[in-house]
Amino acid sequence: MSNELQPFFSPKGAALIGASSNAQKLSYGILENMGRYGFSGAIYPVNPKAHEILGHTCYPDISQVPDPVDLAVIVLPAPATPAVLQACGERGIKFVIIISGGFREVGGEGISLEAEVLRIADQYDMRIIGPNCVGTVGLHSGFNSTFINGLPDVGSIGFVSQSGAVCGGVVDYVIGKGVGFSVFASLGNEADITETDMIAYLADDPNTKVIAAYVEAINDGPRFIEVAKKVTRKKPIVILKSGRTQDGARSVSSHTGSMAGAHAAYQAAFKQSAVIEANTISELFDIAMVLGSGKLPKGNRVAILTNAGGPAALLADSLSVNGLTIPDLSEETRQTLRAGLVPSAQVQNPVDMLGGASPAEYKLAVSTVLQDPNVDIAIPVLVPQSLVSVEDVARNIIEAAGTSDKPVIAFLMGDHSIQQGRKILHDAGIPTYAYPERIGPALGALLRYAKRISTADESATAKIKANQTAAAAILKGKTSLGEADTRPLLKAYGIPVVHGAVATSAAQAAQMAQQFAGKLAMKIVSPHILHKSDVGGILLNIEGADAASQAYEQLIRQVSKAKPDARLEGVLIEQMARPGIEVIIGMQRDVQFGPLLMFGMGGIYVELLTDVSFRVAPLTRQDATEMIMETKAGKLLQGLRGAQPADIDAVVDTLLKLSQLALDFPQINEIEINPLSVAGQGAGVLALDGRVILS
């Protein structure tokens, strides 16, 4: 990480190329903003037709702009931009914001123009934000290169957005609410600087305590995960991802492919890198506020202190839904509260101090519950009353919060009467919310982040012994593999498969039945049939040579009728597997993130149950274990209602092996083992069926 992007937010001097004296032009608004918020650096408008704009000396071209100047902001038509960028490079300017649109986002010639911009930037070792963006703001420096009307308060949230419109809407939303920013940046087309670059920069920005971002797409998924994993160990990241319901352009020929929707890879990447995902704009900043407070809870136990019962009850519901609890207070705590509050106050949790609760009573109650060993978080609740000063209550909450390192979250219900009190609390770093339903999700996210960073940072992936030469030979020249060819591929990576072989005639099936002990499973072999059960292509519990011969002919007859165009290559004969819990593991290659591993409940009902979780390869043992435990299948493997636990370690090993197989062979687009039969603890797993789709 480094501070190499600092001139975008605190330049020594900024040139605005394309500055206009017309108040209706965007560039006029940008120049106005540059000098409006206390920026102490030099400001240089560039326009050959003007001598002065808004009191700033105007220069005819960038070559004549004096030092110091380390940032250029370009607001010119797209076709004129490359030549101006070339001039910036010759002038020695290393940082450029291109506000103008008309590049890749419009297609055609715009794509070529953006490519030319990147070529010039590379030639002069420049960094570029944009094109097609709103600009940047450094709240602590006062630098503003945007045309947005108004600014949020100065604070500790670093906000990054791929959408300029979202930037403008967010600013308008947070003004007056005490939500403080350190910087914000609109990245536009991300021709050069991406959201990942900004996250890496903000990791070392001393004014930023929490990073919030709105993203539409992450183009380099592996790099994002690598950077985010490191950053979240230092400070939290909260992301709102749009486009979560898009299916994406992907094959859906396997169960894994049909369930690995466009958003599954993002969710997996966020989990693996300890990024908190928000569901709405308001939730993005609700979570950012509480994470930015700098205090992490040691547990999920919350004390509620209120002057009104209804809001406290609604708050308790919101907390419960999001994994927090309302514990009993210790007897010592209750005694202190009884002594300090009015006699009719209720000193159970929630503590109801009644409507006339004074600022001093709030201070007593908050400081008392913070000392209780049963409490991890305190939430004072205030419904404004005519005889009680909201501002004084806020100041007393701040004093009480200073007595402990436990988080204090304020709930001031309403809007008009609590604005000044909310500002006082926000200025002191205490997150404050107006409605109970917004507190539960924010604290739930705080808990998840605290839990994640408290665990050991397992970054090393497991070493897998595999026969890559054998695997490469199996895959060579193929577009797909059915179960018969998938079996040796899995064996090459040490994944156990049930004993079996392919028969190409009824007589051969009878002969094999005599060689295999016990009952048999018989399955059609065809490159055109991926889901054999859908076409009557599986028979189970076949025993003896005669039964195997008859079963062979029955399968060929049934499948030929159901799928007359399919090429039938024979029948796979396998020993019936020992009893076990059936799960599915699979991989779908994602465009942004690469191999996306899936785990869930297996068998023929996998898509109906949709009990699945995802992670991005390469997996660590921690990743694999977590994805198992997120599912109902994972709970079943642990042993349900007195049942013996299954061999979860063997499932973890299989996921790691499949992850390595996907990394070793990029031509594998999808691979699936369904079902994977999991025996008791220490007894291992068996792959009972599998398929592979190659790109």
DRENKE-194744 format. One record per residue (C-alpha): residue number from 0; x, y, z; residue in one letter. Coordinates in steps of 0.5 Angstrom, whole numbers. Example, Ala and Ser with C-alpha at 12.3 -4.5 7.8 and 13.67 -1.06 7.14 Angstrom:
BEGIN
0, 25, -9, 16, A
1, 27, -2, 14, S
END
This chain:
BEGIN
0, 0, 0, 0, M
1, 2, 7, -1, S
2, 0, 14, -1, N
3, 2, 15, -9, E
4, -5, 18, -10, L
5, -5, 23, -5, Q
6, -5, 29, -11, P
7, -12, 27, -13, F
8, -15, 29, -6, F
9, -9, 34, -4, S
10, -5, 37, -9, P
11, 0, 43, -9, K
12, -3, 46, -15, G
13, -9, 44, -20, A
14, -10, 46, -27, A
15, -17, 46, -30, L
16, -17, 45, -37, I
17, -23, 47, -41, G
18, -25, 52, -35, A
19, -31, 57, -37, S
20, -33, 63, -35, S
21, -40, 61, -37, N
22, -44, 60, -30, A
23, -48, 55, -34, Q
24, -42, 50, -36, K
25, -40, 44, -31, L
26, -33, 47, -31, S
27, -35, 54, -28, Y
28, -38, 50, -22, G
29, -32, 46, -22, I
30, -27, 52, -21, L
31, -32, 55, -16, E
32, -32, 49, -12, N
33, -24, 49, -12, M
34, -24, 55, -9, G
35, -30, 55, -4, R
36, -28, 50, 1, Y
37, -21, 52, 4, G
38, -16, 49, -1, F
39, -10, 52, 0, S
40, -6, 50, -6, G
41, -6, 54, -13, A
42, -11, 54, -18, I
43, -10, 55, -25, Y
44, -16, 55, -30, P
45, -14, 54, -37, V
46, -17, 57, -43, N
47, -14, 61, -49, P
48, -20, 65, -49, K
49, -20, 68, -42, A
50, -15, 72, -38, H
51, -19, 71, -31, E
52, -24, 67, -29, I
53, -27, 67, -22, L
54, -21, 71, -19, G
55, -16, 66, -22, H
56, -11, 68, -27, T
57, -13, 64, -34, C
58, -7, 61, -38, Y
59, -8, 59, -45, P
60, -5, 52, -45, D
61, -2, 47, -40, I
62, 5, 49, -42, S
63, 5, 56, -39, Q
64, 2, 54, -32, V
65, 7, 56, -27, P
66, 9, 51, -21, D
67, 7, 48, -17, P
68, 2, 44, -21, V
69, 1, 36, -20, D
70, -6, 35, -22, L
71, -10, 37, -28, A
72, -17, 36, -29, V
73, -20, 36, -36, I
74, -27, 38, -38, V
75, -26, 38, -46, L
76, -30, 34, -51, P
77, -27, 27, -52, A
78, -24, 28, -58, P
79, -20, 34, -56, A
80, -17, 30, -50, T
81, -12, 26, -52, P
82, -8, 32, -55, A
83, -9, 35, -48, V
84, -7, 29, -44, L
85, 0, 29, -49, Q
86, 1, 36, -47, A
87, 0, 35, -39, C
88, 5, 29, -40, G
89, 10, 34, -43, E
90, 9, 39, -38, R
91, 11, 33, -33, G
92, 4, 33, -29, I
93, 3, 26, -27, K
94, -4, 26, -24, F
95, -10, 27, -29, V
96, -18, 27, -27, I
97, -22, 26, -34, I
98, -29, 29, -32, I
99, -31, 29, -40, S
100, -35, 23, -42, G
101, -35, 20, -49, G
102, -30, 14, -49, F
103, -31, 7, -48, R
104, -38, 8, -45, E
105, -41, 10, -52, V
106, -38, 5, -56, G
107, -35, 5, -63, G
108, -30, 11, -63, E
109, -30, 12, -56, G
110, -27, 6, -54, I
111, -21, 8, -59, S
112, -20, 14, -55, L
113, -20, 11, -49, E
114, -15, 6, -51, A
115, -11, 12, -54, E
116, -11, 16, -47, V
117, -8, 10, -43, L
118, -3, 9, -48, R
119, -1, 16, -47, I
120, -2, 15, -39, A
121, 3, 9, -40, D
122, 8, 13, -44, Q
123, 9, 19, -39, Y
124, 8, 14, -33, D
125, 1, 18, -31, M
126, -5, 16, -26, R
127, -12, 17, -29, I
128, -18, 18, -25, I
129, -24, 17, -30, G
130, -26, 19, -36, P
131, -33, 20, -35, N
132, -33, 21, -28, C
133, -35, 27, -23, V
134, -28, 28, -20, G
135, -25, 28, -13, T
136, -26, 31, -6, V
137, -21, 31, 0, G
138, -25, 34, 6, L
139, -19, 35, 10, H
140, -15, 39, 5, S
141, -21, 43, 2, G
142, -20, 40, -5, F
143, -26, 39, -9, N
144, -26, 38, -17, S
145, -33, 36, -17, T
146, -39, 40, -20, F
147, -43, 37, -14, I
148, -47, 42, -10, N
149, -45, 42, -3, G
150, -41, 38, 2, L
151, -42, 33, 7, P
152, -38, 34, 14, D
153, -31, 33, 15, V
154, -30, 26, 18, G
155, -27, 19, 17, S
156, -31, 15, 12, I
157, -27, 14, 5, G
158, -32, 13, 0, F
159, -31, 11, -7, V
160, -36, 10, -13, S
161, -36, 8, -20, Q
162, -42, 12, -21, S
163, -42, 19, -21, G
164, -49, 20, -20, A
165, -49, 16, -14, V
166, -44, 20, -11, C
167, -48, 26, -12, G
168, -54, 23, -9, G
169, -50, 21, -3, V
170, -47, 28, -2, V
171, -54, 30, -2, D
172, -57, 25, 3, Y
173, -52, 25, 8, V
174, -51, 33, 9, I
175, -54, 35, 15, G
176, -54, 28, 18, K
177, -47, 28, 21, G
178, -44, 23, 17, V
179, -37, 25, 16, G
180, -32, 24, 10, F
181, -25, 24, 9, S
182, -25, 23, 2, V
183, -29, 21, -4, F
184, -28, 19, -11, A
185, -32, 18, -17, S
186, -28, 13, -22, L
187, -32, 13, -28, G
188, -30, 8, -33, N
189, -24, 6, -29, E
190, -19, 6, -35, A
191, -13, 6, -30, D
192, -15, 7, -23, I
193, -20, 2, -20, T
194, -24, 1, -14, E
195, -18, -4, -12, T
196, -13, 2, -13, D
197, -17, 7, -8, M
198, -18, 1, -3, I
199, -10, 0, -3, A
200, -9, 8, -2, Y
201, -14, 9, 3, L
202, -12, 3, 7, A
203, -6, 8, 9, D
204, -10, 15, 9, D
205, -9, 17, 17, P
206, -16, 21, 16, N
207, -20, 15, 14, T
208, -22, 10, 19, K
209, -27, 6, 14, V
210, -28, 5, 7, I
211, -34, 5, 4, A
212, -36, 4, -4, A
213, -41, 3, -9, Y
214, -39, -2, -15, V
215, -42, -4, -21, E
216, -37, -9, -23, A
217, -30, -11, -21, I
218, -26, -13, -27, N
219, -19, -16, -23, D
220, -23, -21, -18, G
221, -16, -24, -16, P
222, -13, -18, -14, R
223, -19, -15, -11, F
224, -19, -21, -6, I
225, -11, -20, -5, E
226, -12, -13, -3, V
227, -18, -13, 1, A
228, -16, -19, 5, K
229, -10, -14, 7, K
230, -14, -8, 8, V
231, -19, -11, 12, T
232, -14, -13, 18, R
233, -12, -5, 18, K
234, -19, -2, 17, K
235, -26, -4, 15, P
236, -29, -4, 8, I
237, -36, -4, 7, V
238, -39, -5, -1, I
239, -46, -4, -4, L
240, -46, -8, -10, K
241, -51, -7, -16, S
242, -53, -12, -21, G
243, -54, -17, -16, R
244, -60, -20, -20, T
245, -57, -21, -27, Q
246, -56, -28, -29, D
247, -50, -26, -33, G
248, -47, -29, -40, A
249, -46, -36, -37, R
250, -47, -44, -39, S
251, -52, -47, -34, V
252, -51, -54, -36, S
253, -49, -56, -29, S
254, -53, -55, -22, H
255, -47, -51, -20, T
256, -47, -47, -27, G
257, -55, -46, -26, S
258, -54, -43, -18, M
259, -48, -39, -19, A
260, -51, -33, -21, G
261, -48, -27, -23, A
262, -47, -24, -15, H
263, -45, -31, -12, A
264, -38, -30, -14, A
265, -38, -23, -11, Y
266, -41, -25, -4, Q
267, -36, -31, -4, A
268, -30, -26, -5, A
269, -33, -21, 0, F
270, -33, -26, 5, K
271, -26, -29, 4, Q
272, -23, -22, 4, S
273, -28, -20, 11, A
274, -31, -14, 7, V
275, -38, -13, 9, I
276, -44, -12, 4, E
277, -49, -7, 5, A
278, -56, -8, 1, N
279, -58, -1, 1, T
280, -55, 6, 0, I
281, -57, 8, 7, S
282, -55, 1, 10, E
283, -48, 3, 7, L
284, -47, 9, 11, F
285, -51, 6, 17, D
286, -45, 0, 17, I
287, -40, 5, 16, A
288, -42, 10, 21, M
289, -41, 4, 27, V
290, -35, 1, 24, L
291, -32, 8, 24, G
292, -33, 9, 31, S
293, -27, 5, 32, G
294, -29, 0, 38, K
295, -31, -7, 36, L
296, -35, -11, 41, P
297, -33, -18, 44, K
298, -39, -21, 44, G
299, -47, -20, 42, N
300, -50, -18, 48, R
301, -53, -11, 48, V
302, -56, -7, 54, A
303, -62, -2, 52, I
304, -63, 4, 56, L
305, -69, 8, 54, T
306, -74, 13, 56, N
307, -80, 10, 52, A
308, -82, 2, 52, G
309, -85, 2, 45, G
310, -78, 4, 41, P
311, -74, 0, 46, A
312, -78, -6, 44, A
313, -78, -5, 36, L
314, -70, -4, 37, L
315, -70, -11, 41, A
316, -73, -14, 35, D
317, -69, -11, 30, S
318, -63, -13, 34, L
319, -65, -21, 35, S
320, -66, -22, 28, V
321, -59, -20, 26, N
322, -56, -24, 31, G
323, -55, -20, 38, L
324, -58, -22, 45, T
325, -61, -18, 50, I
326, -58, -21, 57, P
327, -60, -20, 64, D
328, -56, -15, 68, L
329, -52, -17, 74, S
330, -55, -16, 81, E
331, -50, -11, 82, E
332, -52, -7, 76, T
333, -59, -7, 78, R
334, -58, -5, 85, Q
335, -54, 1, 82, T
336, -59, 3, 77, L
337, -65, 2, 83, R
338, -61, 7, 87, A
339, -60, 12, 82, G
340, -66, 12, 78, L
341, -73, 14, 80, V
342, -77, 9, 84, P
343, -81, 7, 79, S
344, -76, 6, 73, A
345, -75, -2, 71, Q
346, -68, -4, 72, V
347, -69, -10, 68, Q
348, -66, -10, 61, N
349, -68, -6, 57, P
350, -68, -1, 62, V
351, -74, 3, 62, D
352, -72, 10, 66, M
353, -79, 13, 64, L
354, -81, 19, 60, G
355, -78, 24, 64, G
356, -71, 21, 64, A
357, -66, 27, 66, S
358, -59, 28, 62, P
359, -56, 26, 69, A
360, -60, 19, 69, E
361, -58, 17, 62, Y
362, -50, 18, 64, K
363, -51, 14, 70, L
364, -55, 8, 66, A
365, -50, 8, 61, V
366, -44, 8, 65, S
367, -47, 3, 70, T
368, -49, -2, 64, V
369, -42, -1, 61, L
370, -39, -4, 67, Q
371, -43, -10, 67, D
372, -39, -16, 65, P
373, -46, -19, 62, N
374, -46, -13, 57, V
375, -42, -12, 50, D
376, -45, -6, 47, I
377, -50, 0, 50, A
378, -55, 3, 46, I
379, -59, 9, 50, P
380, -65, 11, 47, V
381, -68, 18, 47, L
382, -75, 20, 45, V
383, -75, 27, 45, P
384, -79, 30, 51, Q
385, -81, 38, 52, S
386, -78, 38, 59, L
387, -71, 34, 57, V
388, -65, 38, 53, S
389, -63, 33, 47, V
390, -57, 36, 47, E
391, -55, 35, 54, D
392, -57, 28, 54, V
393, -52, 27, 48, A
394, -47, 31, 52, R
395, -48, 26, 58, N
396, -48, 20, 53, I
397, -41, 22, 51, I
398, -38, 23, 58, E
399, -41, 16, 60, A
400, -38, 13, 53, A
401, -31, 15, 55, G
402, -31, 11, 61, T
403, -31, 4, 57, S
404, -28, 1, 51, D
405, -34, -2, 49, K
406, -38, 1, 43, P
407, -44, 6, 45, V
408, -49, 7, 40, I
409, -55, 12, 40, A
410, -62, 12, 38, F
411, -65, 18, 38, L
412, -72, 17, 35, M
413, -75, 23, 30, G
414, -71, 28, 26, D
415, -73, 35, 27, H
416, -72, 35, 35, S
417, -66, 31, 35, I
418, -61, 34, 29, Q
419, -57, 38, 34, Q
420, -56, 32, 39, G
421, -55, 28, 33, R
422, -49, 32, 31, K
423, -46, 33, 38, I
424, -46, 25, 38, L
425, -43, 24, 31, H
426, -38, 29, 32, D
427, -36, 25, 38, A
428, -35, 19, 34, G
429, -42, 16, 37, I
430, -46, 13, 31, P
431, -53, 15, 32, T
432, -59, 13, 29, Y
433, -66, 15, 28, A
434, -70, 9, 27, Y
435, -69, 2, 30, P
436, -70, -2, 24, E
437, -63, 1, 22, R
438, -59, -1, 28, I
439, -60, -9, 28, G
440, -57, -9, 21, P
441, -51, -4, 22, A
442, -49, -8, 29, L
443, -50, -15, 26, G
444, -45, -12, 21, A
445, -40, -10, 26, L
446, -41, -17, 30, L
447, -39, -20, 23, R
448, -33, -16, 22, Y
449, -30, -17, 29, A
450, -31, -24, 29, K
451, -27, -25, 22, R
452, -21, -20, 24, I
453, -21, -24, 31, S
454, -19, -31, 27, T
455, -13, -33, 25, A
456, -11, -30, 18, D
457, -10, -36, 14, E
458, -7, -34, 8, S
459, -3, -40, 6, A
460, -7, -45, 1, T
461, -6, -53, 2, A
462, -1, -57, -2, K
463, -4, -62, -6, I
464, -1, -68, -9, K
465, -4, -69, -16, A
466, -2, -73, -23, N
467, -2, -67, -27, Q
468, 0, -71, -33, T
469, -5, -76, -33, A
470, -10, -70, -32, A
471, -8, -67, -38, A
472, -8, -73, -42, A
473, -15, -74, -40, I
474, -18, -67, -42, L
475, -14, -66, -48, K
476, -18, -65, -54, G
477, -25, -66, -50, K
478, -31, -61, -50, T
479, -34, -65, -44, S
480, -33, -71, -40, L
481, -38, -75, -37, G
482, -38, -79, -31, E
483, -34, -85, -34, A
484, -28, -80, -36, D
485, -29, -76, -30, T
486, -27, -81, -25, R
487, -20, -82, -28, P
488, -19, -74, -27, L
489, -22, -74, -20, L
490, -17, -80, -18, K
491, -11, -76, -21, A
492, -12, -71, -16, Y
493, -13, -76, -10, G
494, -21, -76, -10, I
495, -24, -83, -8, P
496, -29, -86, -13, V
497, -33, -92, -13, V
498, -30, -98, -16, H
499, -33, -99, -23, G
500, -32, -100, -31, A
501, -35, -99, -37, V
502, -39, -104, -41, A
503, -40, -104, -48, T
504, -45, -110, -49, S
505, -50, -114, -45, A
506, -45, -120, -45, A
507, -40, -115, -42, Q
508, -44, -112, -37, A
509, -46, -120, -34, A
510, -38, -121, -34, Q
511, -37, -115, -30, M
512, -43, -117, -25, A
513, -39, -123, -23, Q
514, -33, -119, -22, Q
515, -36, -114, -17, F
516, -38, -116, -11, A
517, -45, -114, -8, G
518, -50, -110, -11, K
519, -49, -105, -17, L
520, -51, -99, -20, A
521, -51, -98, -27, M
522, -51, -91, -31, K
523, -52, -90, -38, I
524, -45, -87, -42, V
525, -46, -81, -47, S
526, -43, -75, -48, P
527, -50, -72, -50, H
528, -53, -73, -43, I
529, -51, -70, -37, L
530, -57, -71, -32, H
531, -58, -79, -33, K
532, -63, -79, -28, S
533, -68, -74, -32, D
534, -68, -79, -38, V
535, -68, -86, -34, G
536, -61, -87, -35, G
537, -59, -90, -28, I
538, -61, -97, -25, L
539, -59, -99, -18, L
540, -59, -105, -13, N
541, -57, -109, -19, I
542, -55, -116, -17, E
543, -52, -122, -21, G
544, -50, -123, -28, A
545, -57, -124, -31, D
546, -60, -118, -28, A
547, -54, -114, -30, A
548, -55, -116, -38, S
549, -62, -115, -37, Q
550, -61, -108, -34, A
551, -56, -106, -40, Y
552, -61, -107, -45, E
553, -66, -104, -41, Q
554, -62, -98, -40, L
555, -60, -97, -48, I
556, -68, -98, -49, R
557, -70, -93, -45, Q
558, -65, -88, -46, V
559, -66, -89, -54, S
560, -73, -87, -53, K
561, -72, -81, -49, A
562, -66, -78, -52, K
563, -66, -81, -59, P
564, -61, -76, -62, D
565, -56, -78, -56, A
566, -50, -82, -58, R
567, -50, -88, -53, L
568, -43, -91, -51, E
569, -44, -96, -46, G
570, -46, -97, -39, V
571, -42, -95, -33, L
572, -42, -101, -28, I
573, -40, -99, -21, E
574, -41, -102, -14, Q
575, -47, -99, -10, M
576, -43, -94, -5, A
577, -43, -95, 3, R
578, -49, -91, 6, P
579, -47, -84, 7, G
580, -49, -77, 7, I
581, -50, -74, 0, E
582, -47, -67, -2, V
583, -45, -63, -8, I
584, -39, -60, -9, I
585, -37, -56, -16, G
586, -34, -51, -20, M
587, -36, -45, -24, Q
588, -31, -41, -28, R
589, -33, -34, -26, D
590, -31, -28, -31, V
591, -29, -23, -26, Q
592, -26, -28, -20, F
593, -24, -34, -24, G
594, -26, -41, -21, P
595, -32, -41, -16, L
596, -33, -47, -12, L
597, -40, -49, -9, M
598, -42, -54, -3, F
599, -49, -56, -1, G
600, -54, -61, 0, M
601, -53, -66, -6, G
602, -57, -71, -10, G
603, -63, -70, -15, I
604, -66, -64, -11, Y
605, -60, -60, -10, V
606, -63, -54, -15, E
607, -70, -55, -11, L
608, -67, -54, -4, L
609, -61, -49, -6, T
610, -58, -50, 0, D
611, -51, -48, -3, V
612, -45, -44, -1, S
613, -39, -41, -5, F
614, -32, -39, -5, R
615, -27, -37, -10, V
616, -21, -41, -11, A
617, -15, -42, -9, P
618, -18, -44, -2, L
619, -15, -45, 5, T
620, -18, -50, 9, R
621, -21, -44, 13, Q
622, -25, -42, 7, D
623, -27, -49, 5, A
624, -29, -50, 13, T
625, -33, -44, 13, E
626, -37, -45, 7, M
627, -39, -52, 9, I
628, -41, -49, 16, M
629, -46, -44, 12, E
630, -50, -49, 10, T
631, -56, -54, 13, K
632, -52, -60, 10, A
633, -46, -57, 14, G
634, -50, -58, 20, K
635, -52, -65, 18, L
636, -45, -67, 17, L
637, -44, -65, 24, Q
638, -49, -70, 27, G
639, -56, -68, 28, L
640, -61, -70, 33, R
641, -55, -75, 36, G
642, -53, -78, 30, A
643, -45, -79, 29, Q
644, -42, -74, 26, P
645, -39, -75, 19, A
646, -32, -74, 16, D
647, -32, -66, 15, I
648, -24, -66, 14, D
649, -25, -71, 8, A
650, -30, -66, 5, V
651, -25, -60, 6, V
652, -20, -64, 3, D
653, -24, -66, -3, T
654, -26, -58, -4, L
655, -18, -56, -4, L
656, -17, -62, -9, K
657, -22, -59, -13, L
658, -20, -52, -12, S
659, -13, -54, -15, Q
660, -16, -58, -21, L
661, -19, -52, -23, A
662, -13, -47, -22, L
663, -9, -52, -26, D
664, -13, -53, -32, F
665, -16, -46, -34, P
666, -20, -50, -40, Q
667, -25, -53, -35, I
668, -31, -48, -35, N
669, -35, -53, -30, E
670, -34, -59, -26, I
671, -39, -62, -21, E
672, -39, -68, -16, I
673, -46, -70, -15, N
674, -47, -74, -10, P
675, -41, -74, -6, L
676, -42, -79, -1, S
677, -39, -77, 6, V
678, -38, -83, 11, A
679, -37, -83, 19, G
680, -32, -79, 22, Q
681, -25, -82, 19, G
682, -28, -86, 14, A
683, -27, -81, 8, G
684, -32, -79, 2, V
685, -33, -83, -5, L
686, -35, -79, -11, A
687, -41, -83, -14, L
688, -42, -78, -20, D
689, -39, -73, -24, G
690, -38, -69, -30, R
691, -34, -63, -33, V
692, -35, -58, -38, I
693, -29, -55, -42, L
694, -29, -48, -45, S
END
